[in-house]
């Protein structure tokens, strides 16, 4: 059983390390639909990361069956960012998770 766990951890770490040279590997996080907020799905894990100038930053990793919950007021904050403005001015929202029906 330990070998299975080690193999899983090695696969997840390898996939995250590969983001340094292939930052577009993951898909855009559907709950936020922001081009720089992406995710890798490596069951049973979901790894959310942000593409930044010259680097990739892992935002969060957790079990893939958990759903993302948008922070309160997220849409109004996003709407306040004008097209063409600096990405630094538009902070990526903090991600919260909530258990799905299977976890309750």
C-alpha positions, 0 to 999 in steps of 0.5 A: 500500500505504501508503494501506491501512495508514493507513486501517487505523490510522485505523479502529482509532484511531477505534474506540478513540476512540469508546469514550470515549462508547460504552464498551459497544461491544466484547464481554466478553472470553470467556476472562475473562468479566468485565463490565468487561474488553471487546474490540474486534475490528478484523482483524487486531487485537484491542484489549482495554480495561477500563471504569473509572469515567469512563474507558476504559483500553486494556489490550492490542492485538495481532494477533487470531489470538493467544489469551489465556492466563490467568495461573496461579492466576487462578481462585483469586484471582477466587474470593477476591473476595466478591460486593459487594466493591469492584471496585478490590479485584479487580484485573483479571489481567495478560493474556498471549498465546500463539501459536495453532497457525497461528503455530507 
